[in-house]
Amino acid sequence: MVIRTKRVYDPPLPTDGRRILVDRLWPRGLTKERARVDAWERDLAPSTELRIWFGHDVARFSSFRQRYRKELLRRRDALVALAREGERSPVTLVYAARDAEHCNATVLQELLKEVLEAAPANPPPPSRP
């Protein structure tokens, strides 16, 4: 699986593959042309309430991580789809935060790896009533 994280303000590279913005808000001062994102997954970003509560306070990161993971697990189908995409070709989760270690993209990347490990390789077709 190739799912990387990268600051959206850093120059895009061909090795980035599909660039997916995983923030709820569009990055300040950045045009769509300069950002060069292929998709904007607001639904995989932390909720507004969680984002405001966290405020990029490193002391709150552990609690933020737990809360954000709970939010993400409610979107399991989207997580599995994104993880499977990362199996087929490179995906880069882009974010605006300055702290690369304590941001939502690292939590999402970690959870995508776990989801893929837990998901069956060939899910059975849905049953019909």
Backbone torsions as a table, in degrees:
resi	resn	phi	psi	omega
1	MET	NA	132.2	178.0
2	VAL	-119.3	92.8	173.9
3	ILE	-127.9	114.3	-178.7
4	ARG	-108.1	168.9	171.5
5	THR	-122.5	150.8	-177.5
6	LYS	-162.1	145.2	177.2
7	ARG	-70.4	133.3	-176.1
8	VAL	-63.9	-23.2	179.7
9	TYR	-78.5	-15.4	177.1
10	ASP	-74.7	148.4	-177.8
11	PRO	-60.8	136.4	175.6
12	PRO	-66.2	145.5	177.8
13	LEU	-125.4	153.5	177.4
14	PRO	-58.3	-29.6	-179.4
15	THR	-74.0	-8.8	178.7
16	ASP	-64.4	-27.9	-174.5
17	GLY	67.9	-140.3	179.3
18	ARG	-77.1	123.5	-178.2
19	ARG	-98.2	121.2	-176.9
20	ILE	-121.3	119.2	176.7
21	LEU	-76.9	126.8	-176.1
22	VAL	-118.4	34.3	175.0
23	ASP	-109.9	151.8	178.9
24	ARG	-73.8	-34.0	-178.8
25	LEU	-107.4	148.4	176.3
26	TRP	-69.2	139.1	-178.1
27	PRO	-61.4	134.7	-178.8
28	ARG	-60.7	136.8	172.9
29	GLY	68.9	13.6	-176.5
30	LEU	-115.6	125.2	177.2
31	THR	-80.5	160.2	177.7
32	LYS	-62.9	-35.3	179.8
33	GLU	-65.4	-41.7	-178.5
34	ARG	-74.8	-33.2	-179.4
35	ALA	-70.0	-36.6	-179.5
36	ARG	48.7	53.3	175.9
37	VAL	-94.9	146.0	179.7
38	ASP	-91.1	-23.8	180.0
39	ALA	-154.9	154.2	177.3
40	TRP	-125.2	104.2	-176.1
41	GLU	-96.9	75.6	179.5
42	ARG	-61.0	-32.6	-177.6
43	ASP	-69.8	-16.5	176.6
44	LEU	-98.1	3.3	176.3
45	ALA	-87.7	159.3	176.4
46	PRO	-60.8	147.9	177.1
47	SER	-59.5	159.1	178.5
48	THR	-57.2	-43.6	-178.9
49	GLU	-61.7	-45.1	-179.4
50	LEU	-67.4	-41.7	179.8
51	ARG	-60.5	-45.3	-179.9
52	ILE	-66.4	-43.7	-180.0
53	TRP	-59.9	-45.1	-177.9
54	PHE	-64.6	-49.9	178.5
55	GLY	54.1	25.6	-179.0
56	HIS	57.2	31.8	176.8
57	ASP	-86.0	111.1	-176.3
58	VAL	-56.1	-33.4	179.6
59	ALA	-64.1	-23.1	179.9
60	ARG	-97.1	0.6	-172.0
61	PHE	-61.1	-41.6	-179.1
62	SER	-59.6	-46.1	177.9
63	SER	-67.6	-40.1	177.5
64	PHE	-58.3	-46.7	-179.0
65	ARG	-56.9	-46.8	179.7
66	GLN	-63.1	-45.9	-178.7
67	ARG	-66.2	-42.2	-179.4
68	TYR	-65.8	-41.3	177.2
69	ARG	-59.2	-40.3	177.4
70	LYS	-62.2	-42.1	177.2
71	GLU	-62.3	-44.5	-177.8
72	LEU	-64.7	-37.4	-178.0
73	LEU	-65.4	-17.4	173.5
74	ARG	-73.5	-11.7	-179.3
75	ARG	-116.0	40.5	-173.5
76	ARG	-54.4	-40.9	-179.2
77	ASP	-61.3	-42.1	178.9
78	ALA	-66.5	-37.2	178.5
79	LEU	-64.4	-46.6	-179.5
80	VAL	-62.4	-43.3	-179.9
81	ALA	-61.2	-43.8	179.9
82	LEU	-68.2	-40.2	177.9
83	ALA	-62.8	-42.5	179.1
84	ARG	-65.5	-35.2	176.3
85	GLU	-61.7	-40.6	178.0
86	GLY	-66.0	-22.2	175.1
87	GLU	-72.3	-35.8	-175.5
88	ARG	-81.6	-38.5	-177.5
89	SER	-156.8	161.6	-177.2
90	PRO	-62.0	141.1	176.5
91	VAL	-131.8	136.5	175.7
92	THR	-120.5	121.2	176.2
93	LEU	-84.9	115.6	-178.4
94	VAL	-104.2	147.0	-174.4
95	TYR	-146.9	164.6	-177.3
96	ALA	-100.1	-18.6	-175.0
97	ALA	-56.5	148.8	179.1
98	ARG	-79.2	-29.7	-176.9
99	ASP	-92.6	104.5	-176.0
100	ALA	-69.6	-24.9	-177.4
101	GLU	-83.4	-33.0	-174.9
102	HIS	-115.0	61.9	179.7
103	CYS	-137.8	167.5	-176.8
104	ASN	-63.1	-32.8	-177.1
105	ALA	-63.4	-36.3	179.3
106	THR	-69.0	-36.4	177.6
107	VAL	-66.7	-44.6	179.2
108	LEU	-63.0	-43.5	178.7
109	GLN	-59.1	-46.2	179.2
110	GLU	-60.0	-45.5	-178.2
111	LEU	-68.7	-35.6	177.8
112	LEU	-60.8	-39.9	177.5
113	LYS	-63.9	-42.3	179.7
114	GLU	-66.2	-42.0	-179.2
115	VAL	-62.9	-42.3	-178.9
116	LEU	-65.7	-39.1	178.3
117	GLU	-64.8	-33.3	-177.4
118	ALA	-85.9	-21.2	-176.4
119	ALA	-79.5	141.5	176.5
120	PRO	-65.7	145.8	-178.3
121	ALA	-59.9	-44.0	178.0
122	ASN	-124.3	92.8	-177.9
123	PRO	-61.3	142.6	179.9
124	PRO	-67.9	151.4	177.4
125	PRO	-65.8	152.5	179.2
126	PRO	-62.4	142.0	179.7
127	SER	-77.6	148.5	179.4
128	ARG	-103.8	139.9	180.0
129	PRO	-70.2	NA	NA
